[in-house]
Amino acid sequence: MAFLDHIRACNAYSLGDFVPFRVGPAKAGWIRRELSLELRRFGSLFHVFEDLVHLEPNLRTAADRTEAVAEALAVLAEDGVIGRLRGEMYPVIESLGAEPLFEIDRGVATEFGIANRGFHLNGLVGEGADTRMWVARRALTKSTFPGRLDNMVAGGHPAGLSARENLLKECAEEAGIPEDLAARAIPVSMVSYTMEVPAGLRRHAFWSYDLRVPADFVPQPVDGEVHEFLLMPVDEVARIVETSDEFKYNCNLVIIDWLMRTGRLDPEHPDFHALSVGLHQPWP
Amino acid sequence: MAFLDHIRACNAYSLGDFVPFRVGPAKAGWIRRELSLELRRFGSLFHVFEDLVHLEPNLRTAADRTEAVAEALAVLAEDGVIGRLRGEMYPVIESLGAEPLFEIDRGVATEFGIANRGFHLNGLVGEGADTRMWVARRALTKSTFPGRLDNMVAGGHPAGLSARENLLKECAEEAGIPEDLAARAIPVSMVSYTMEVPAGLRRHAFWSYDLRVPADFVPQPVDGEVHEFLLMPVDEVARIVETSDEFKYNCNLVIIDWLMRTGRLDPEHPDFHALSVGLHQPWP
Protein backbone atom coordinates (compact mmCIF):
# COMPACT_ATOMS: atom_id res chain seq x y z
CA MET A 1 0.00 0.00 0.00
CA ALA A 2 1.30 3.46 -0.89
CA PHE A 3 -0.18 6.90 -1.51
CA LEU A 4 -0.06 6.26 -5.26
CA ASP A 5 -2.15 3.09 -4.93
CA HIS A 6 -5.15 5.14 -3.79
CA ILE A 7 -4.76 7.44 -6.79
CA ARG A 8 -4.46 4.50 -9.17
CA ALA A 9 -7.57 2.92 -7.68
CA CYS A 10 -9.55 6.13 -8.22
CA ASN A 11 -8.31 6.49 -11.81
CA ALA A 12 -8.84 2.92 -13.00
CA TYR A 13 -11.28 2.70 -15.89
CA SER A 14 -11.67 1.49 -19.43
CA LEU A 15 -14.18 3.09 -21.77
CA GLY A 16 -14.43 -0.05 -23.91
CA ASP A 17 -17.60 -1.16 -22.16
CA PHE A 18 -19.26 2.28 -22.22
CA VAL A 19 -20.99 4.43 -24.82
CA PRO A 20 -21.15 8.23 -24.69
CA PHE A 21 -24.43 9.79 -23.63
CA ARG A 22 -25.06 12.99 -25.56
CA VAL A 23 -27.53 15.84 -25.33
CA GLY A 24 -27.24 17.57 -28.68
CA PRO A 25 -23.55 18.14 -29.25
CA ALA A 26 -22.80 18.14 -25.51
CA LYS A 27 -21.21 15.16 -23.76
CA ALA A 28 -23.52 14.49 -20.82
CA GLY A 29 -22.08 11.20 -19.57
CA TRP A 30 -21.13 7.58 -20.24
CA ILE A 31 -23.44 4.58 -20.00
CA ARG A 32 -22.54 0.90 -19.80
CA ARG A 33 -23.43 -0.80 -23.07
CA GLU A 34 -25.57 -3.28 -21.14
CA LEU A 35 -27.64 -0.51 -19.57
CA SER A 36 -27.89 1.31 -22.90
CA LEU A 37 -29.72 -1.73 -24.33
CA GLU A 38 -32.28 -1.45 -21.54
CA LEU A 39 -32.88 2.17 -22.54
CA ARG A 40 -34.16 0.99 -25.95
CA ARG A 41 -37.59 0.49 -24.52
CA PHE A 42 -37.84 4.28 -24.23
CA GLY A 43 -37.21 4.71 -27.92
CA SER A 44 -38.80 8.14 -28.16
CA LEU A 45 -36.57 9.46 -25.35
CA PHE A 46 -33.23 7.63 -25.62
CA HIS A 47 -31.93 7.03 -29.16
CA VAL A 48 -29.65 4.06 -28.60
CA PHE A 49 -26.99 3.30 -31.19
CA GLU A 50 -24.10 0.85 -30.98
CA ASP A 51 -21.65 3.59 -30.08
CA LEU A 52 -23.88 6.33 -28.67
CA VAL A 53 -26.95 7.16 -26.64
CA HIS A 54 -28.55 10.38 -27.77
CA LEU A 55 -31.30 12.13 -25.83
CA GLU A 56 -34.34 13.05 -27.92
CA PRO A 57 -33.38 16.41 -29.48
CA ASN A 58 -36.90 17.78 -29.48
CA LEU A 59 -36.69 18.10 -25.70
CA ARG A 60 -35.40 21.63 -25.94
CA THR A 61 -35.40 22.88 -22.36
CA ALA A 62 -33.61 21.55 -19.28
CA ALA A 63 -36.97 21.23 -17.51
CA ASP A 64 -38.46 19.11 -20.33
CA ARG A 65 -35.45 16.78 -20.31
CA THR A 66 -35.48 16.51 -16.51
CA GLU A 67 -39.14 15.51 -16.48
CA ALA A 68 -38.91 13.00 -19.34
CA VAL A 69 -35.78 11.31 -17.96
CA ALA A 70 -37.28 11.14 -14.45
CA GLU A 71 -40.32 9.29 -15.81
CA ALA A 72 -38.12 6.71 -17.52
CA LEU A 73 -35.93 6.29 -14.45
CA ALA A 74 -38.94 5.65 -12.27
CA VAL A 75 -39.88 2.71 -14.53
CA LEU A 76 -36.32 1.37 -14.58
CA ALA A 77 -36.02 1.61 -10.80
CA GLU A 78 -39.39 -0.10 -10.36
CA ASP A 79 -38.13 -2.94 -12.56
CA GLY A 80 -34.84 -3.18 -10.69
CA VAL A 81 -32.75 -2.30 -13.76
CA ILE A 82 -31.15 0.60 -11.88
CA GLY A 83 -30.62 1.15 -8.17
CA ARG A 84 -32.69 3.11 -5.70
CA LEU A 85 -33.57 6.68 -6.63
CA ARG A 86 -32.78 9.26 -3.96
CA GLY A 87 -35.16 12.09 -4.71
CA GLU A 88 -32.23 14.51 -4.79
CA MET A 89 -31.33 16.06 -8.13
CA TYR A 90 -27.87 16.61 -9.57
CA PRO A 91 -27.22 18.96 -12.46
CA VAL A 92 -25.97 17.29 -15.65
CA ILE A 93 -23.08 19.38 -16.95
CA GLU A 94 -20.61 18.90 -19.77
CA SER A 95 -17.79 20.61 -17.87
CA LEU A 96 -17.46 22.29 -14.52
CA GLY A 97 -18.33 25.80 -15.61
CA ALA A 98 -21.06 24.83 -18.08
CA GLU A 99 -24.80 25.48 -17.81
CA PRO A 100 -26.78 22.42 -16.67
CA LEU A 101 -28.24 20.43 -19.58
CA PHE A 102 -30.91 19.04 -17.27
CA GLU A 103 -31.18 17.47 -13.81
CA ILE A 104 -31.04 13.81 -12.88
CA ASP A 105 -31.56 11.82 -9.70
CA ARG A 106 -28.28 11.45 -7.81
CA GLY A 107 -28.97 7.73 -7.44
CA VAL A 108 -28.03 7.19 -11.13
CA ALA A 109 -25.10 9.62 -11.35
CA THR A 110 -22.69 6.69 -11.70
CA GLU A 111 -24.97 4.63 -14.02
CA PHE A 112 -25.14 7.58 -16.42
CA GLY A 113 -21.51 8.57 -15.82
CA ILE A 114 -22.42 12.20 -15.31
CA ALA A 115 -19.84 14.75 -14.19
CA ASN A 116 -20.29 14.93 -10.47
CA ARG A 117 -19.21 17.89 -8.38
CA GLY A 118 -19.00 18.13 -4.63
CA PHE A 119 -16.69 19.15 -1.84
CA HIS A 120 -14.61 17.62 0.94
CA LEU A 121 -13.57 19.60 3.98
CA ASN A 122 -10.46 19.10 6.12
CA GLY A 123 -11.23 20.15 9.71
CA LEU A 124 -7.98 21.24 11.37
CA VAL A 125 -6.93 22.11 14.92
CA GLY A 126 -3.57 23.52 16.02
CA GLU A 127 -0.44 24.46 14.11
CA GLY A 128 2.73 22.87 12.73
CA ALA A 129 3.74 19.55 14.22
CA ASP A 130 0.82 19.74 16.68
CA THR A 131 -1.79 19.90 13.93
CA ARG A 132 -4.69 17.49 14.37
CA MET A 133 -7.42 16.64 11.90
CA TRP A 134 -11.08 15.93 12.62
CA VAL A 135 -12.01 12.66 10.98
CA ALA A 136 -15.53 11.25 10.69
CA ARG A 137 -16.45 7.61 10.96
CA ARG A 138 -19.41 7.02 8.64
CA ALA A 139 -22.62 5.75 10.13
CA LEU A 140 -22.73 1.96 10.39
CA THR A 141 -26.13 2.03 8.72
CA LYS A 142 -25.11 3.96 5.59
CA SER A 143 -25.69 2.11 2.32
CA THR A 144 -22.27 3.15 1.03
CA PHE A 145 -19.02 2.54 2.93
CA PRO A 146 -20.57 2.04 6.39
CA GLY A 147 -18.10 2.48 9.24
CA ARG A 148 -15.28 3.75 7.03
CA LEU A 149 -13.32 6.88 7.88
CA ASP A 150 -14.23 10.09 6.07
CA ASN A 151 -13.30 13.75 5.93
CA MET A 152 -14.93 15.95 8.58
CA VAL A 153 -17.63 17.03 6.12
CA ALA A 154 -18.25 16.07 2.49
CA GLY A 155 -21.14 16.27 0.11
CA GLY A 156 -22.24 16.04 -3.47
CA HIS A 157 -23.41 19.17 -5.17
CA PRO A 158 -27.18 19.25 -5.64
CA ALA A 159 -28.91 21.29 -8.31
CA GLY A 160 -29.89 24.82 -7.39
CA LEU A 161 -27.29 25.61 -4.72
CA SER A 162 -24.09 27.61 -5.03
CA ALA A 163 -20.82 26.01 -3.89
CA ARG A 164 -20.90 28.19 -0.79
CA GLU A 165 -24.54 27.43 0.04
CA ASN A 166 -23.92 23.70 -0.23
CA LEU A 167 -20.82 23.97 1.96
CA LEU A 168 -22.70 25.80 4.73
CA LYS A 169 -25.68 23.43 4.48
CA GLU A 170 -23.62 20.24 4.73
CA CYS A 171 -21.41 21.65 7.51
CA ALA A 172 -24.55 22.27 9.56
CA GLU A 173 -26.28 18.98 8.69
CA GLU A 174 -23.36 16.56 8.97
CA ALA A 175 -21.27 18.05 11.77
CA GLY A 176 -23.24 20.79 13.52
CA ILE A 177 -20.79 23.47 12.42
CA PRO A 178 -22.37 26.91 12.91
CA GLU A 179 -22.55 29.09 9.84
CA ASP A 180 -20.13 31.73 11.09
CA LEU A 181 -17.47 29.06 11.62
CA ALA A 182 -18.16 27.14 8.39
CA ALA A 183 -17.94 30.41 6.46
CA ARG A 184 -14.23 30.57 7.33
CA ALA A 185 -13.50 27.46 5.24
CA ILE A 186 -11.02 28.20 2.46
CA PRO A 187 -11.34 26.58 -1.01
CA VAL A 188 -7.80 25.39 -1.71
CA SER A 189 -7.82 22.71 -4.36
CA MET A 190 -9.81 20.48 -6.66
CA VAL A 191 -9.38 16.71 -6.68
CA SER A 192 -10.72 14.98 -9.80
CA TYR A 193 -10.75 11.44 -11.15
CA THR A 194 -12.69 8.91 -13.22
CA MET A 195 -13.28 5.50 -11.65
CA GLU A 196 -15.02 2.47 -13.10
CA VAL A 197 -17.25 0.52 -10.72
CA PRO A 198 -19.78 -2.24 -11.49
CA ALA A 199 -22.62 0.30 -11.67
CA GLY A 200 -20.86 2.59 -14.12
CA LEU A 201 -18.44 5.46 -14.20
CA ARG A 202 -17.70 7.87 -11.36
CA ARG A 203 -16.57 11.13 -12.95
CA HIS A 204 -15.91 13.25 -9.87
CA ALA A 205 -14.42 16.66 -9.16
CA PHE A 206 -14.38 17.81 -5.55
CA TRP A 207 -13.45 21.19 -4.26
CA SER A 208 -11.24 20.72 -1.24
CA TYR A 209 -11.68 23.16 1.66
CA ASP A 210 -9.50 23.67 4.72
CA LEU A 211 -11.25 24.85 7.89
CA ARG A 212 -9.37 25.70 11.07
CA VAL A 213 -11.64 25.14 14.06
CA PRO A 214 -11.05 26.28 17.66
CA ALA A 215 -9.48 23.69 19.99
CA ASP A 216 -12.67 23.63 22.07
CA PHE A 217 -15.01 23.04 19.12
CA VAL A 218 -16.35 19.50 18.87
CA PRO A 219 -18.32 18.50 15.77
CA GLN A 220 -21.65 16.78 16.40
CA PRO A 221 -23.37 14.22 14.19
CA VAL A 222 -26.69 15.86 13.32
CA ASP A 223 -28.30 14.09 10.39
CA GLY A 224 -27.16 10.56 11.26
CA GLU A 225 -24.61 10.27 8.44
CA VAL A 226 -21.73 10.11 10.93
CA HIS A 227 -21.20 7.51 13.65
CA GLU A 228 -18.52 9.47 15.51
CA PHE A 229 -15.93 12.20 15.07
CA LEU A 230 -12.29 11.52 15.95
CA LEU A 231 -9.54 14.11 16.47
CA MET A 232 -6.31 12.57 15.17
CA PRO A 233 -2.71 13.78 14.97
CA VAL A 234 -1.96 14.36 11.29
CA ASP A 235 0.95 11.89 11.34
CA GLU A 236 -1.55 9.22 12.36
CA VAL A 237 -3.94 10.28 9.57
CA ALA A 238 -1.06 10.13 7.05
CA ARG A 239 -0.06 6.67 8.28
CA ILE A 240 -3.61 5.34 7.93
CA VAL A 241 -3.84 6.71 4.38
CA GLU A 242 -0.41 5.38 3.38
CA THR A 243 -0.92 1.89 4.79
CA SER A 244 -4.61 1.04 4.62
CA ASP A 245 -8.05 1.34 3.07
CA GLU A 246 -9.67 2.52 6.30
CA PHE A 247 -10.70 5.79 4.68
CA LYS A 248 -13.46 5.83 2.07
CA TYR A 249 -11.69 5.66 -1.28
CA ASN A 250 -11.78 9.31 -2.36
CA CYS A 251 -10.99 10.75 1.09
CA ASN A 252 -7.48 9.35 0.68
CA LEU A 253 -6.96 11.68 -2.28
CA VAL A 254 -8.20 14.71 -0.36
CA ILE A 255 -5.76 13.94 2.47
CA ILE A 256 -2.81 13.26 0.12
CA ASP A 257 -3.53 16.62 -1.51
CA TRP A 258 -3.57 18.25 1.93
CA LEU A 259 -0.25 16.60 2.88
CA MET A 260 1.30 17.93 -0.36
CA ARG A 261 -0.08 21.45 0.07
CA THR A 262 1.26 21.75 3.62
CA GLY A 263 4.85 20.60 3.08
CA ARG A 264 4.27 17.16 4.58
CA LEU A 265 5.40 15.24 1.50
CA ASP A 266 9.17 15.23 0.92
CA PRO A 267 9.98 16.85 -2.48
CA GLU A 268 12.33 13.90 -3.05
CA HIS A 269 9.44 11.43 -2.73
CA PRO A 270 9.79 9.37 -5.93
CA ASP A 271 6.04 9.66 -6.62
CA PHE A 272 5.81 13.44 -6.09
CA HIS A 273 5.11 14.17 -9.77
CA ALA A 274 2.84 11.15 -10.27
CA LEU A 275 0.82 12.09 -7.17
CA SER A 276 0.55 15.71 -8.28
CA VAL A 277 -0.72 14.69 -11.72
CA GLY A 278 -2.93 11.90 -10.42
CA LEU A 279 -4.85 14.13 -8.01
CA HIS A 280 -5.96 16.48 -10.77
CA GLN A 281 -7.28 14.48 -13.69
CA PRO A 282 -9.43 15.60 -16.63
CA TRP A 283 -12.65 13.75 -17.36
CA PRO A 284 -13.13 11.59 -20.45
CA MET B 1 -6.12 37.09 -21.72
CA ALA B 2 -7.20 34.82 -18.88
CA PHE B 3 -5.53 32.52 -16.37
CA LEU B 4 -6.26 29.55 -18.63
CA ASP B 5 -4.43 31.15 -21.56
CA HIS B 6 -1.13 30.91 -19.68
CA ILE B 7 -1.75 27.24 -18.99
CA ARG B 8 -2.64 26.57 -22.61
CA ALA B 9 0.51 28.36 -23.77
CA CYS B 10 2.65 26.17 -21.50
CA ASN B 11 0.95 22.97 -22.65
CA ALA B 12 0.97 23.58 -26.40
CA TYR B 13 2.92 20.93 -28.28
CA SER B 14 2.70 18.36 -31.02
CA LEU B 15 4.97 15.33 -31.04
CA GLY B 16 4.63 14.90 -34.82
CA ASP B 17 7.91 16.69 -35.47
CA PHE B 18 9.83 14.85 -32.71
CA VAL B 19 11.33 11.40 -32.27
CA PRO B 20 11.85 9.72 -28.89
CA PHE B 21 15.38 9.62 -27.53
CA ARG B 22 16.00 6.35 -25.71
CA VAL B 23 18.72 5.00 -23.45
CA GLY B 24 18.11 1.26 -23.43
CA PRO B 25 14.41 0.83 -22.66
CA ALA B 26 14.24 4.18 -20.84
CA LYS B 27 12.67 7.25 -22.42
CA ALA B 28 15.31 9.94 -21.99
CA GLY B 29 13.79 12.73 -24.09
CA TRP B 30 12.43 13.92 -27.41
CA ILE B 31 14.47 15.36 -30.29
CA ARG B 32 13.29 17.35 -33.30
CA ARG B 33 13.54 15.19 -36.42
CA GLU B 34 15.69 17.88 -38.02
CA LEU B 35 18.22 17.77 -35.18
CA SER B 36 18.14 13.96 -35.14
CA LEU B 37 19.45 13.99 -38.72
CA GLU B 38 22.42 16.08 -37.59
CA LEU B 39 23.21 13.43 -34.96
CA ARG B 40 23.83 10.88 -37.74
CA ARG B 41 27.40 12.08 -38.02
CA PHE B 42 28.01 10.52 -34.60
CA GLY B 43 26.90 7.11 -35.84
CA SER B 44 28.73 5.15 -33.15
CA LEU B 45 27.05 7.20 -30.40
CA PHE B 46 23.55 8.11 -31.64
CA HIS B 47 21.72 5.42 -33.59
CA VAL B 48 19.28 7.51 -35.60
CA PHE B 49 16.20 5.84 -37.06
CA GLU B 50 13.20 7.42 -38.69
CA ASP B 51 11.13 7.15 -35.51
CA LEU B 52 13.79 6.89 -32.80
CA VAL B 53 17.19 8.02 -31.59
CA HIS B 54 18.89 5.36 -29.51
CA LEU B 55 22.03 5.99 -27.49
CA GLU B 56 24.80 3.43 -28.08
CA PRO B 57 23.90 0.57 -25.71
CA ASN B 58 27.51 -0.39 -25.02
CA LEU B 59 27.90 2.78 -22.99
CA ARG B 60 26.92 1.01 -19.80
CA THR B 61 27.54 3.58 -17.07
CA ALA B 62 26.11 7.04 -16.57
CA ALA B 63 29.64 8.46 -16.54
CA ASP B 64 30.52 6.88 -19.89
CA ARG B 65 27.34 8.24 -21.49
CA THR B 66 27.89 11.70 -20.01
CA GLU B 67 31.43 11.89 -21.41
CA ALA B 68 30.55 10.59 -24.87
CA VAL B 69 27.53 12.87 -25.27
CA ALA B 70 29.51 15.89 -24.04
CA GLU B 71 32.14 15.33 -26.73
CA ALA B 72 29.50 15.22 -29.45
CA LEU B 73 27.73 18.31 -28.09
CA ALA B 74 30.98 20.26 -28.11
CA VAL B 75 31.31 19.60 -31.83
CA LEU B 76 27.67 20.49 -32.52
CA ALA B 77 27.95 23.72 -30.53
CA GLU B 78 31.18 24.64 -32.32
CA ASP B 79 29.38 24.15 -35.63
CA GLY B 80 26.39 26.19 -34.51
CA VAL B 81 23.96 23.27 -34.83
CA ILE B 82 22.90 23.68 -31.20
CA GLY B 83 23.00 26.74 -28.94
CA ARG B 84 25.56 27.78 -26.39
CA LEU B 85 26.61 25.19 -23.81
CA ARG B 86 26.43 26.39 -20.22
CA GLY B 87 28.94 24.21 -18.43
CA GLU B 88 26.23 23.23 -15.90
CA MET B 89 25.02 19.66 -15.94
CA TYR B 90 21.43 18.42 -15.61
CA PRO B 91 20.58 14.83 -14.78
CA VAL B 92 18.73 12.94 -17.51
CA ILE B 93 15.87 11.06 -15.85
CA GLU B 94 12.97 9.03 -17.20
CA SER B 95 10.64 10.13 -14.41
CA LEU B 96 10.95 12.32 -11.38
CA GLY B 97 11.96 9.63 -8.91
CA ALA B 98 14.19 7.67 -11.28
CA GLU B 99 17.98 7.27 -11.13
CA PRO B 100 19.83 9.55 -13.61
CA LEU B 101 20.66 7.79 -16.89
CA PHE B 102 23.51 10.25 -17.46
CA GLU B 103 24.13 14.00 -17.28
CA ILE B 104 23.82 16.56 -20.05
CA ASP B 105 24.62 20.25 -20.41
CA ARG B 106 21.63 22.38 -19.39
CA GLY B 107 22.06 24.38 -22.59
CA VAL B 108 20.54 21.51 -24.61
CA ALA B 109 17.83 20.40 -22.16
CA THR B 110 15.15 21.70 -24.53
CA GLU B 111 16.87 20.44 -27.74
CA PHE B 112 16.93 16.92 -26.28
CA GLY B 113 13.54 17.31 -24.58
CA ILE B 114 14.83 15.95 -21.30
CA ALA B 115 12.67 15.96 -18.19
CA ASN B 116 13.67 19.10 -16.38
CA ARG B 117 13.17 19.61 -12.68
CA GLY B 118 13.55 22.81 -10.72
CA PHE B 119 11.76 24.99 -8.21
CA HIS B 120 9.99 28.33 -7.96
CA LEU B 121 9.57 30.15 -4.67
CA ASN B 122 6.77 32.52 -3.67
CA GLY B 123 8.15 35.10 -1.21
CA LEU B 124 5.31 36.34 0.96
CA VAL B 125 4.85 39.14 3.52
CA GLY B 126 1.85 39.71 5.77
CA GLU B 127 -1.44 37.88 6.15
CA GLY B 128 -4.91 37.68 4.61
CA ALA B 129 -6.00 40.64 2.53
CA ASP B 130 -2.73 42.46 3.39
CA THR B 131 -0.54 39.74 1.87
CA ARG B 132 2.15 41.04 -0.44
CA MET B 133 4.41 39.04 -2.73
CA TRP B 134 8.06 39.69 -3.57
CA VAL B 135 8.45 39.71 -7.33
CA ALA B 136 11.76 39.80 -9.21
CA ARG B 137 12.37 41.69 -12.42
CA ARG B 138 14.88 39.69 -14.42
CA ALA B 139 18.18 41.31 -15.32
CA LEU B 140 17.98 43.32 -18.54
CA THR B 141 21.11 41.52 -19.73
CA LYS B 142 19.80 37.95 -19.35
CA SER B 143 19.73 35.92 -22.56
CA THR B 144 16.26 34.58 -21.74
CA PHE B 145 13.27 36.82 -20.92
CA PRO B 146 15.26 39.97 -19.98
CA GLY B 147 13.30 42.47 -17.92
CA ARG B 148 10.30 40.17 -17.41
CA LEU B 149 8.77 39.60 -13.99
CA ASP B 150 9.68 36.41 -12.15
CA ASN B 151 9.07 34.65 -8.87
CA MET B 152 11.26 35.79 -5.97
CA VAL B 153 13.66 32.89 -6.54
CA ALA B 154 13.66 30.10 -9.12
CA GLY B 155 16.17 27.68 -10.48
CA GLY B 156 16.73 24.54 -12.49
CA HIS B 157 17.89 21.45 -10.69
CA PRO B 158 21.56 20.68 -11.38
CA ALA B 159 23.07 17.22 -11.07
CA GLY B 160 24.47 16.29 -7.69
CA LEU B 161 22.34 18.47 -5.40
CA SER B 162 19.32 17.53 -3.33
CA ALA B 163 16.14 19.58 -3.74
CA ARG B 164 16.85 21.26 -0.42
CA GLU B 165 20.50 22.02 -1.22
CA ASN B 166 19.51 23.61 -4.53
CA LEU B 167 16.80 25.67 -2.84
CA LEU B 168 19.22 27.07 -0.24
CA LYS B 169 21.91 27.70 -2.86
CA GLU B 170 19.63 29.61 -5.24
CA CYS B 171 18.00 31.59 -2.41
CA ALA B 172 21.46 32.81 -1.38
CA GLU B 173 22.72 33.45 -4.92
CA GLU B 174 19.69 35.10 -6.48
CA ALA B 175 18.17 37.03 -3.60
CA GLY B 176 20.61 37.09 -0.68
CA ILE B 177 18.25 35.08 1.53
CA PRO B 178 20.19 33.75 4.55
CA GLU B 179 20.11 30.00 5.01
CA ASP B 180 18.15 30.05 8.27
CA LEU B 181 15.36 32.03 6.56
CA ALA B 182 15.41 30.05 3.29
CA ALA B 183 15.20 26.82 5.30
CA ARG B 184 11.69 27.84 6.39
CA ALA B 185 10.39 27.54 2.81
CA ILE B 186 7.60 24.97 2.54
CA PRO B 187 7.27 22.68 -0.51
CA VAL B 188 3.57 22.94 -1.37
CA SER B 189 2.98 21.86 -4.94
CA MET B 190 4.40 20.73 -8.25
CA VAL B 191 3.63 22.54 -11.49
CA SER B 192 4.35 20.52 -14.63
CA TYR B 193 3.87 20.99 -18.37
CA THR B 194 5.26 20.21 -21.81
CA MET B 195 5.77 23.15 -24.16
CA GLU B 196 7.01 23.15 -27.73
CA VAL B 197 9.39 25.96 -28.69
CA PRO B 198 11.51 26.36 -31.82
CA ALA B 199 14.52 24.76 -30.10
CA GLY B 200 12.63 21.67 -28.98
CA LEU B 201 10.47 20.48 -26.13
CA ARG B 202 10.38 21.88 -22.60
CA ARG B 203 9.32 19.04 -20.30
CA HIS B 204 9.30 20.80 -16.95
CA ALA B 205 8.24 19.95 -13.41
CA PHE B 206 8.82 22.56 -10.73
CA TRP B 207 8.40 22.19 -7.04
CA SER B 208 6.62 25.25 -5.74
CA TYR B 209 7.68 26.60 -2.35
CA ASP B 210 6.04 29.23 -0.17
CA LEU B 211 8.32 31.30 2.06
CA ARG B 212 7.01 33.84 4.53
CA VAL B 213 9.64 36.52 5.08
CA PRO B 214 9.66 39.18 7.82
CA ALA B 215 8.26 42.58 6.86
CA ASP B 216 11.69 44.17 7.31
CA PHE B 217 13.52 41.67 5.08
CA VAL B 218 14.48 43.01 1.67
CA PRO B 219 15.88 40.58 -0.93
CA GLN B 220 19.09 41.69 -2.63
CA PRO B 221 20.23 40.80 -6.15
CA VAL B 222 23.52 38.96 -5.59
CA ASP B 223 24.54 37.09 -8.74
CA GLY B 224 23.24 39.62 -11.26
CA GLU B 225 20.28 37.50 -12.44
CA VAL B 226 17.79 40.01 -11.01
CA HIS B 227 17.43 43.67 -11.95
CA GLU B 228 15.23 44.61 -8.99
CA PHE B 229 12.87 43.15 -6.42
CA LEU B 230 9.36 44.58 -6.08
CA LEU B 231 6.96 44.04 -3.17
CA MET B 232 3.45 43.90 -4.65
CA PRO B 233 -0.03 43.48 -3.16
CA VAL B 234 -1.25 40.04 -4.23
CA ASP B 235 -4.32 41.51 -5.93
CA GLU B 236 -1.95 43.45 -8.17
CA VAL B 237 0.08 40.29 -8.87
CA ALA B 238 -3.12 38.41 -9.74
CA ARG B 239 -4.25 41.23 -12.05
CA ILE B 240 -0.91 41.23 -13.91
CA VAL B 241 -1.10 37.45 -14.36
CA GLU B 242 -4.72 37.50 -15.49
CA THR B 243 -4.33 40.34 -17.96
CA SER B 244 -0.80 40.28 -19.34
CA ASP B 245 2.39 38.47 -20.29
CA GLU B 246 4.55 40.60 -18.00
CA PHE B 247 5.64 37.54 -16.03
CA LYS B 248 7.98 35.00 -17.60
CA TYR B 249 5.73 32.30 -19.03
CA ASN B 250 5.98 29.60 -16.34
CA CYS B 251 5.84 32.02 -13.38
CA ASN B 252 2.20 32.64 -14.28
CA LEU B 253 1.45 28.99 -13.52
CA VAL B 254 3.21 29.13 -10.15
CA ILE B 255 1.16 32.18 -9.19
CA ILE B 256 -2.14 30.73 -10.43
CA ASP B 257 -1.38 27.63 -8.34
CA TRP B 258 -0.70 29.87 -5.33
CA LEU B 259 -3.97 31.77 -5.86
CA MET B 260 -5.85 28.45 -5.95
CA ARG B 261 -4.13 27.03 -2.87
CA THR B 262 -4.90 30.12 -0.80
CA GLY B 263 -8.60 30.49 -1.51
CA ARG B 264 -8.13 33.41 -3.92
CA LEU B 265 -9.86 31.71 -6.85
CA ASP B 266 -13.66 31.52 -6.58
CA PRO B 267 -14.82 27.87 -6.60
CA GLU B 268 -17.45 28.96 -9.12
CA HIS B 269 -14.79 30.18 -11.56
CA PRO B 270 -15.79 28.36 -14.77
CA ASP B 271 -12.18 27.28 -15.39
CA PHE B 272 -11.54 25.93 -11.86
CA HIS B 273 -11.32 22.31 -13.01
CA ALA B 274 -9.43 23.09 -16.21
CA LEU B 275 -6.91 25.19 -14.27
CA SER B 276 -6.47 22.48 -11.64
CA VAL B 277 -5.81 19.83 -14.30
CA GLY B 278 -3.68 22.09 -16.47
CA LEU B 279 -1.25 23.00 -13.69
CA HIS B 280 -0.35 19.36 -13.05
CA GLN B 281 0.35 17.64 -16.35
CA PRO B 282 2.13 14.35 -17.04
CA TRP B 283 5.03 14.31 -19.47
CA PRO B 284 4.88 12.56 -22.84
Interface residues (C-beta under 8 A of the other chain):
Chain A: S95 L96 G97 A98 F119 S162 A163 R164 I186 P187 V188 S189 M190 S192 A205 W207 M260 R261 T262 G263 L265 D266 P267 E268 H269 P270 D271 F272 H273 A274 S276 V277 L279 H280 Q281 P282
Chain B: S95 L96 G97 A98 F119 S162 A163 R164 I186 P187 V188 S189 M190 S192 A205 W207 M260 R261 T262 G263 L265 D266 P267 E268 H269 P270 D271 F272 H273 A274 S276 V277 L279 H280 Q281 P282
